[in-house]
């Protein structure tokens, strides 16, 4: 039980007298501080019982201002020692304390300040020891619950009772698995943004959400790249450090339990990768039977391939959120790893395919690419399309990129402007150098000539020169470049250099 002003007044050995009847005396005392400064507040943290002999109030200091500073600093009580400087507590100090609701105590001469400090210190130590003991006992109880049948529900029940609040266990996608009480499952919706943020961090990661009425702790469960789930704990008011230790113990126990499935997950990932390779080889009928035996279903045609590039943790998170969306929408999907990327197969007209942008928002940092709708016979081509789209999106900083969108900006949209500009300057350097030293206009002549598909008469007309003059310029340009300008590849490179993307 925390020590308060009331418990100190009730300690007959201290012989303290409360002078402010209407003051709050049930606030916990965090420490005892002695100071004769006119303004001791810079050295206070709040919650202290301040002891003085009134030196600061003898030089005309206003008692009201002094008390107001103490109240603003969070002081819970003021003890005035009598029989040292004066035999009574100044009436103006009593009036100021009474008016502000500050507990004012008279400390008689036989009671040394050190006796009050020792009493508070002993009470704080006893309270801390009791909290540690309770936490240790609670941790042992949680451990027994984790080993008993019915876990993790039993663990959650013990934890909710310990913190006096509610507890929610969610899977890696954020869907509720267990909740105590059952109504706490509704909190999963409002906690989704925080779960999505933690999903982008390496487990274990935590967050604390505080409001005047409640403290909510959210922690990811898992070790390594993959998050196994989330634990959310809510308690009225501030959650003490001892109870936070209990929450941490529950997180460890639940993580150990969830991590028991790691070997199975690894085996299933290998199986899915093998099934994907069979699908790419055209064995979709055989794979459909295996997937059905595993309790799943392949998506129907036409299907869309989605490739996700990112860290292993991000790819694992994508599987979780996609599975969540698939379950909610009753839309089958298939996922597997292929060459360092995650491949998702979804129905083109299904809900998952239509919600790629929303799903990508739940896994920040990953790059998603989608193919055009196709059939099982064109699966390999669709995987290539989706991967190209994802790689293009990663370079451009786009979260979701469709393969069909790659053609919209044309060739220039696929090129890096800085790299292309450097290529253009290097390729055209001999021509630009010649133009600076003579009036050959080689760069412009080649540009116009290419624009007219190598036709001499219309290009010469646009330039305002004779066609023989244009022929001489183009031949000179070819000699300076060391290239055959009749070759389609050379013309394409020159066209790109003369029309770089911006």
C-alpha positions as CSV (number, residue, x, y, z in Angstrom):
1,X,0.0,0.0,0.0
2,X,1.5,3.4,-0.9
3,X,2.4,5.8,1.8
4,X,0.3,9.0,1.9
5,X,0.0,12.1,4.0
6,X,-2.9,10.5,5.9
7,X,-0.7,7.5,6.9
8,X,2.0,9.8,8.1
9,X,-0.5,11.7,10.2
10,X,-1.8,8.4,11.6
11,X,1.7,7.4,12.7
12,X,1.6,8.4,16.4
13,X,5.4,8.2,16.7
14,X,5.8,11.2,14.4
15,X,3.3,13.3,16.2
16,X,2.3,15.3,13.1
17,X,-0.7,17.6,13.1
18,X,-2.7,18.3,10.0
19,X,-3.6,22.1,9.8
20,X,-5.7,22.1,6.5
21,X,-8.8,20.1,7.1
22,X,-10.1,20.3,3.5
23,X,-6.8,19.2,1.8
24,X,-6.3,16.0,-0.1
25,X,-4.4,13.6,2.1
26,X,-4.7,10.3,0.2
27,X,-2.2,11.1,-2.6
28,X,0.9,8.8,-2.7
29,X,4.1,10.4,-1.4
30,X,6.9,9.6,-3.8
31,X,9.7,11.1,-1.6
32,X,10.6,13.5,1.2
33,X,12.6,16.6,0.3
34,X,14.0,19.3,2.6
35,X,14.6,22.8,1.1
36,X,14.6,26.4,2.4
37,X,14.8,27.9,-1.1
38,X,12.2,30.5,-2.0
39,X,11.5,28.4,-5.1
40,X,12.5,24.8,-4.8
41,X,10.3,23.6,-7.7
42,X,13.2,23.3,-10.2
43,X,14.5,20.5,-8.0
44,X,11.2,18.6,-7.6
45,X,9.6,16.0,-9.8
46,X,6.1,15.9,-8.3
47,X,4.7,13.8,-5.5
48,X,7.1,15.0,-2.8
49,X,6.4,15.9,0.8
50,X,8.4,19.1,1.3
51,X,9.8,20.0,4.7
52,X,10.8,23.5,5.7
53,X,11.4,25.7,8.8
54,X,10.1,28.9,7.1
55,X,13.5,30.5,6.3
56,X,12.2,31.3,2.8
57,X,9.1,33.1,4.2
58,X,10.9,35.5,6.5
59,X,12.1,38.0,4.0
60,X,8.8,39.3,3.0
61,X,8.0,36.4,0.6
62,X,4.3,36.0,-0.2
63,X,2.9,32.8,1.2
64,X,0.3,32.6,-1.5
65,X,2.9,32.7,-4.3
66,X,5.1,30.2,-2.5
67,X,2.2,27.7,-2.1
68,X,1.0,28.2,-5.6
69,X,4.4,27.2,-6.9
70,X,4.4,24.1,-4.8
71,X,1.0,23.1,-6.0
72,X,1.9,23.7,-9.6
73,X,5.0,21.4,-9.2
74,X,2.8,18.6,-7.9
75,X,3.9,18.7,-4.2
76,X,1.5,16.5,-2.2
77,X,2.2,18.0,1.2
78,X,4.2,20.7,3.1
79,X,5.6,20.1,6.6
80,X,6.5,23.1,8.7
81,X,9.0,22.5,11.5
82,X,8.2,24.5,14.6
83,X,10.4,25.2,17.6
84,X,13.4,26.1,15.4
85,X,12.8,29.5,13.7
86,X,9.4,30.1,15.3
87,X,7.1,28.4,17.6
88,X,4.0,28.4,15.4
89,X,3.1,28.0,11.7
90,X,2.5,31.4,10.1
91,X,-1.3,32.1,9.8
92,X,-0.8,33.4,6.2
93,X,0.8,30.1,5.2
94,X,-2.1,28.1,6.8
95,X,-4.6,30.3,4.9
96,X,-2.7,29.9,1.6
97,X,-2.5,26.1,2.0
98,X,-6.2,25.9,2.9
99,X,-7.2,28.0,-0.1
100,X,-5.2,25.8,-2.5
101,X,-6.0,22.4,-1.0
102,X,-2.4,21.7,-0.1
103,X,-1.9,19.4,2.9
104,X,0.0,21.4,5.6
105,X,1.5,19.6,8.5
106,X,3.0,20.9,11.7
107,X,6.2,19.0,12.6
108,X,7.0,19.6,16.3
109,X,10.6,20.1,17.5
110,X,10.9,16.6,19.0
111,X,10.3,15.0,15.6
112,X,13.4,15.4,13.4
113,X,12.9,15.7,9.6
114,X,15.1,12.6,9.2
115,X,12.5,10.5,11.1
116,X,9.9,11.4,8.5
117,X,12.3,10.6,5.7
118,X,13.1,7.2,7.1
119,X,9.4,6.4,7.6
120,X,8.6,7.3,4.0
121,X,11.7,5.5,2.7
122,X,10.9,2.3,4.6
123,X,7.3,2.4,3.4
124,X,8.4,2.9,-0.2
125,X,10.8,0.0,0.0
126,X,8.2,-2.2,1.6
127,X,5.7,-1.3,-1.1
128,X,8.3,-1.9,-3.9
129,X,9.2,-5.3,-2.4
130,X,5.5,-6.2,-2.2
131,X,5.1,-5.2,-5.9
132,X,8.1,-7.3,-6.9
133,X,6.8,-10.2,-4.9
134,X,3.3,-9.9,-6.5
135,X,4.9,-9.7,-9.9
136,X,7.1,-12.8,-9.3
137,X,4.0,-14.7,-8.0
138,X,2.0,-13.6,-11.0
139,X,4.8,-14.7,-13.4
140,X,4.9,-18.1,-11.7
141,X,1.1,-18.4,-12.1
142,X,1.3,-17.4,-15.8
143,X,4.0,-20.1,-16.3
144,X,1.8,-22.8,-14.8
145,X,-1.1,-21.6,-16.9
146,X,1.1,-21.8,-20.1
147,X,1.9,-25.4,-19.3
148,X,-1.6,-26.4,-18.5
149,X,-4.3,-27.5,-21.0
150,X,-6.3,-24.7,-22.5
151,X,-3.4,-22.3,-23.1
152,X,-3.2,-19.6,-24.4
153,X,-6.8,-18.8,-23.1
154,X,-5.7,-19.7,-19.6
155,X,-2.7,-17.4,-19.8
156,X,-4.9,-14.5,-20.9
157,X,-7.4,-15.1,-18.1
158,X,-4.6,-14.9,-15.5
159,X,-3.1,-11.8,-17.1
160,X,-6.4,-9.9,-17.3
161,X,-7.1,-10.6,-13.6
162,X,-3.6,-9.4,-12.7
163,X,-3.9,-6.1,-14.5
164,X,-7.5,-5.6,-13.7
165,X,-8.4,-5.0,-17.3
166,X,-8.8,-6.7,-20.6
167,X,-6.5,-8.8,-22.8
168,X,-6.6,-9.6,-26.6
169,X,-4.5,-12.1,-28.5
170,X,-4.5,-11.6,-32.3
171,X,-2.9,-13.6,-35.1
172,X,-0.3,-12.2,-37.4
173,X,-2.9,-10.6,-39.6
174,X,-4.6,-8.8,-36.6
175,X,-7.6,-11.1,-36.4
176,X,-8.7,-12.0,-32.8
177,X,-7.8,-15.4,-31.5
178,X,-8.7,-15.1,-27.8
179,X,-10.1,-12.3,-25.8
180,X,-10.7,-11.8,-22.0
181,X,-13.5,-10.7,-21.6
182,X,-14.9,-11.8,-24.9
183,X,-16.0,-8.2,-25.7
184,X,-12.3,-7.2,-25.9
185,X,-12.2,-8.8,-29.3
186,X,-13.9,-5.7,-30.6
187,X,-10.8,-3.7,-29.8
188,X,-9.0,-5.4,-32.8
189,X,-10.5,-3.0,-35.3
190,X,-9.4,0.2,-33.5
191,X,-5.9,-1.3,-32.9
192,X,-5.4,-2.3,-36.5
193,X,-3.3,0.8,-37.5
194,X,-1.0,0.2,-34.6
195,X,-0.7,-3.5,-35.4
196,X,0.1,-2.6,-39.0
197,X,2.9,-0.3,-37.8
198,X,4.4,-3.0,-35.6
199,X,4.1,-5.5,-38.4
200,X,6.7,-3.4,-40.3
201,X,9.2,-3.7,-37.4
202,X,11.3,-6.7,-36.3
203,X,9.7,-8.6,-33.5
204,X,9.5,-8.2,-30.6
205,X,8.3,-4.6,-30.9
206,X,5.9,-2.7,-28.6
207,X,3.8,0.4,-28.3
208,X,2.0,2.1,-25.4
209,X,-1.3,4.0,-26.0
210,X,-2.3,6.3,-23.1
211,X,-5.5,8.2,-22.4
212,X,-6.8,9.8,-19.2
213,X,-8.9,6.7,-18.6
214,X,-6.8,3.8,-19.9
215,X,-3.4,2.5,-20.8
216,X,-3.1,0.0,-23.6
217,X,0.1,-1.9,-24.3
218,X,0.5,-3.6,-27.7
219,X,3.4,-6.0,-28.4
220,X,4.2,-8.2,-31.4
221,X,4.9,-11.8,-30.7
222,X,7.7,-13.7,-32.4
223,X,11.5,-13.8,-32.8
224,X,13.4,-13.3,-36.0
225,X,11.9,-12.2,-39.3
226,X,8.3,-13.5,-38.9
227,X,5.7,-12.1,-36.5
228,X,3.5,-14.8,-35.0
229,X,0.8,-12.6,-33.5
230,X,0.0,-9.6,-31.2
231,X,-0.9,-9.2,-27.6
232,X,-2.8,-6.1,-26.4
233,X,-3.4,-5.4,-22.7
234,X,-5.7,-2.6,-21.4
235,X,-5.8,-1.4,-17.9
236,X,-7.6,1.6,-16.2
237,X,-5.3,4.5,-15.5
238,X,-1.5,4.1,-15.5
239,X,0.0,0.6,-15.6
240,X,2.6,0.2,-12.9
241,X,6.1,-1.1,-13.7
242,X,5.5,-4.3,-11.8
243,X,2.5,-5.1,-13.9
244,X,4.4,-4.2,-17.1
245,X,6.9,-6.9,-16.0
246,X,4.0,-9.4,-15.8
247,X,2.9,-8.4,-19.3
248,X,6.4,-9.0,-20.6
249,X,6.4,-12.4,-19.0
250,X,3.1,-13.3,-20.7
251,X,4.6,-12.1,-24.0
252,X,7.6,-14.4,-23.6
253,X,5.4,-17.4,-22.7
254,X,3.0,-16.8,-25.6
255,X,5.9,-16.3,-28.0
256,X,7.5,-19.6,-27.0
257,X,4.2,-21.4,-27.5
258,X,3.6,-19.8,-31.0
259,X,7.2,-20.5,-32.0
260,X,6.6,-24.2,-31.6
261,X,5.1,-24.1,-35.1
262,X,8.2,-22.8,-36.8
263,X,9.4,-26.2,-38.0
264,X,5.9,-26.9,-39.5
265,X,5.9,-23.4,-41.1
266,X,9.3,-24.1,-42.7
267,X,8.1,-27.5,-44.1
268,X,4.9,-25.9,-45.4
269,X,6.9,-23.1,-47.1
270,X,9.1,-25.7,-48.9
271,X,6.0,-27.6,-50.0
272,X,4.3,-24.5,-51.3
273,X,7.5,-23.6,-53.3
274,X,7.5,-27.0,-54.8
275,X,3.8,-26.8,-55.7
276,X,4.4,-23.5,-57.4
277,X,7.1,-25.0,-59.6
278,X,4.7,-27.7,-60.6
279,X,2.2,-25.1,-61.5
280,X,4.7,-23.3,-63.6
281,X,5.4,-26.7,-65.3
282,X,1.7,-27.0,-66.2
283,X,0.6,-29.4,-63.5
284,X,-2.3,-27.3,-62.2
285,X,-4.7,-30.3,-62.0
286,X,-2.4,-32.3,-59.8
287,X,-1.5,-29.4,-57.6
288,X,-5.2,-28.6,-57.1
289,X,-5.7,-32.1,-55.6
290,X,-2.7,-31.6,-53.2
291,X,-4.0,-28.1,-52.1
292,X,-7.4,-29.6,-51.5
293,X,-5.9,-32.3,-49.3
294,X,-4.3,-29.5,-47.3
295,X,-7.7,-27.9,-46.8
296,X,-7.2,-25.1,-49.4
297,X,-8.3,-24.3,-52.8
298,X,-6.6,-22.8,-55.9
299,X,-8.2,-19.6,-57.3
300,X,-10.3,-19.9,-60.4
301,X,-9.5,-18.5,-63.9
302,X,-8.9,-15.9,-65.0
303,X,-6.2,-15.4,-62.4
304,X,-3.8,-12.6,-61.6
305,X,-0.3,-13.1,-60.3
306,X,1.0,-10.8,-57.7
307,X,4.8,-10.6,-56.9
308,X,5.9,-8.9,-53.7
309,X,9.5,-7.8,-53.2
310,X,10.8,-6.9,-49.8
311,X,12.5,-8.3,-46.7
312,X,11.6,-11.8,-45.4
313,X,9.6,-10.2,-42.6
314,X,7.6,-8.0,-45.1
315,X,6.9,-11.0,-47.3
316,X,5.7,-13.0,-44.3
317,X,3.5,-10.1,-43.3
318,X,2.0,-10.0,-46.8
319,X,1.0,-13.7,-46.5
320,X,-0.7,-13.0,-43.2
321,X,-2.7,-10.0,-44.4
322,X,-3.6,-11.7,-47.7
323,X,-4.8,-14.8,-45.8
324,X,-6.9,-12.5,-43.6
325,X,-8.5,-10.8,-46.6
326,X,-9.0,-14.2,-48.3
327,X,-10.8,-15.6,-45.2
328,X,-13.0,-12.5,-44.8
329,X,-14.0,-12.3,-48.5
330,X,-14.1,-16.1,-49.0
331,X,-11.7,-15.7,-51.9
332,X,-9.2,-18.5,-52.4
333,X,-5.6,-17.6,-53.0
334,X,-2.2,-19.5,-53.2
335,X,1.1,-18.1,-52.0
336,X,4.7,-19.4,-52.3
337,X,8.3,-18.1,-52.3
338,X,10.2,-18.1,-55.7
339,X,13.7,-16.7,-56.2
340,X,13.6,-14.4,-53.2
341,X,10.2,-13.0,-54.0
342,X,6.7,-13.9,-52.8
343,X,4.2,-15.0,-55.4
344,X,0.5,-14.7,-54.8
345,X,-2.1,-16.3,-57.1
346,X,-5.6,-14.8,-56.9
347,X,-8.7,-14.7,-59.0
348,X,-8.7,-11.7,-61.3
349,X,-12.4,-10.9,-60.5
350,X,-12.0,-11.7,-56.7
351,X,-12.0,-9.4,-53.7
352,X,-8.3,-9.9,-53.0
353,X,-7.3,-8.8,-56.5
354,X,-9.4,-5.7,-56.2
355,X,-7.9,-4.7,-52.8
356,X,-4.2,-4.9,-53.5
357,X,-3.7,-1.2,-52.7
358,X,-5.4,-1.5,-49.4
359,X,-3.4,-4.6,-48.5
360,X,-0.2,-3.0,-49.5
361,X,-0.9,-0.1,-47.1
362,X,-0.8,-2.6,-44.3
363,X,2.7,-3.7,-45.1
364,X,4.8,-0.6,-45.6
365,X,8.1,-0.9,-47.5
366,X,7.2,-3.8,-49.8
367,X,6.8,-3.4,-53.5
368,X,3.8,-5.1,-55.2
369,X,3.5,-6.0,-58.9
370,X,0.5,-7.5,-60.7
371,X,0.2,-9.3,-64.0
372,X,-2.6,-9.0,-66.6
373,X,-5.4,-11.6,-66.1
374,X,-4.5,-14.9,-67.6
375,X,-4.9,-18.7,-67.5
376,X,-2.9,-21.5,-65.9
377,X,-1.3,-22.2,-69.2
378,X,0.2,-18.7,-69.2
379,X,1.3,-18.8,-65.6
380,X,5.0,-18.5,-66.2
381,X,4.4,-15.4,-68.4
382,X,2.2,-13.9,-65.7
383,X,4.8,-14.4,-63.0
384,X,7.4,-12.7,-65.3
385,X,5.0,-9.7,-65.8
386,X,4.3,-9.3,-62.1
387,X,7.9,-9.5,-61.2
388,X,8.8,-6.8,-63.8
389,X,6.1,-4.6,-62.5
390,X,7.2,-5.1,-58.9
391,X,10.9,-4.3,-59.8
392,X,9.8,-1.2,-61.7
393,X,7.7,-0.1,-58.8
394,X,10.6,-0.6,-56.4
395,X,12.9,1.6,-58.5
396,X,10.2,4.3,-58.8
397,X,9.1,4.1,-55.2
398,X,5.6,3.0,-56.0
399,X,3.9,0.6,-53.6
400,X,1.7,-1.2,-56.2
401,X,2.4,-1.4,-59.9
402,X,0.4,-3.2,-62.6
403,X,2.1,-4.6,-65.6
404,X,-0.4,-2.9,-67.9
405,X,0.7,0.4,-66.4
406,X,4.2,0.0,-67.7
407,X,3.2,0.9,-71.2
408,X,1.4,4.1,-70.3
409,X,4.4,6.4,-70.0
410,X,6.2,4.8,-73.0
411,X,9.9,4.0,-73.2
412,X,10.9,7.1,-71.4
413,X,8.9,6.1,-68.3
414,X,11.0,3.0,-67.9
415,X,14.3,4.8,-67.9
416,X,16.1,6.6,-65.2
417,X,16.4,10.2,-66.2
418,X,19.8,10.8,-64.7
419,X,21.3,7.7,-66.2
420,X,19.8,8.4,-69.6
421,X,21.1,12.0,-69.6
422,X,24.6,10.8,-68.8
423,X,24.4,8.3,-71.7
424,X,23.2,11.0,-74.1
425,X,26.0,13.4,-73.1
426,X,28.6,10.7,-73.6
427,X,27.2,9.5,-76.9
428,X,26.8,12.9,-78.4
429,X,30.0,14.4,-77.0
430,X,32.0,14.1,-80.4
431,X,29.1,15.9,-82.2
432,X,28.7,18.7,-79.6
433,X,32.4,19.3,-79.6
434,X,32.5,19.6,-83.4
435,X,29.5,22.0,-83.3
436,X,31.4,24.3,-80.9
437,X,34.5,24.5,-83.2
438,X,32.6,24.9,-86.5
439,X,29.2,25.7,-87.9
440,X,28.4,22.1,-88.8
441,X,25.1,21.9,-86.9
442,X,25.7,18.2,-86.6
443,X,23.5,17.5,-83.6
444,X,20.5,19.3,-85.1
445,X,21.0,17.8,-88.5
446,X,21.1,14.2,-87.1
447,X,18.0,15.0,-85.0
448,X,15.9,16.2,-88.0
449,X,17.2,13.4,-90.3
450,X,16.1,10.8,-87.8
451,X,12.8,12.5,-87.4
452,X,12.2,12.0,-91.1
453,X,13.2,8.4,-90.9
454,X,16.5,9.0,-92.9
455,X,14.8,10.7,-95.9
456,X,17.1,13.3,-97.3
457,X,14.8,15.6,-99.2
458,X,12.3,16.5,-96.5
459,X,15.0,16.6,-93.8
460,X,17.1,19.0,-95.9
461,X,14.0,21.1,-96.6
462,X,13.3,21.5,-92.9
463,X,16.9,22.4,-92.2
464,X,17.0,24.9,-95.1
465,X,20.1,23.3,-96.7
466,X,20.7,21.3,-99.9
467,X,20.4,17.5,-99.6
468,X,24.0,17.0,-100.5
469,X,25.0,19.3,-97.5
470,X,22.9,17.2,-95.2
471,X,24.5,14.0,-96.6
472,X,28.0,15.4,-95.8
473,X,26.9,16.3,-92.2
474,X,25.4,12.9,-91.6
475,X,28.5,11.1,-93.0
476,X,30.7,13.3,-90.8
477,X,28.6,12.5,-87.7
478,X,29.0,8.8,-88.4
479,X,32.7,9.2,-88.7
480,X,33.0,11.1,-85.4
481,X,30.7,8.6,-83.6
482,X,32.4,5.6,-85.2
483,X,29.0,4.0,-85.9
484,X,27.0,2.9,-88.9
485,X,23.9,5.2,-88.9
486,X,22.1,2.8,-91.2
487,X,21.8,0.3,-88.4
488,X,18.4,0.3,-86.6
489,X,20.1,-0.2,-83.2
490,X,22.4,2.8,-83.7
491,X,19.4,5.0,-84.8
492,X,17.5,3.9,-81.7
493,X,20.3,4.9,-79.4
494,X,20.8,8.2,-81.2
495,X,17.0,8.9,-81.0
496,X,17.0,8.2,-77.2
497,X,20.1,10.4,-76.7
498,X,18.5,13.3,-78.7
499,X,15.2,12.9,-76.8
500,X,16.2,12.0,-73.2
501,X,13.4,11.7,-70.6
502,X,12.9,14.6,-68.1
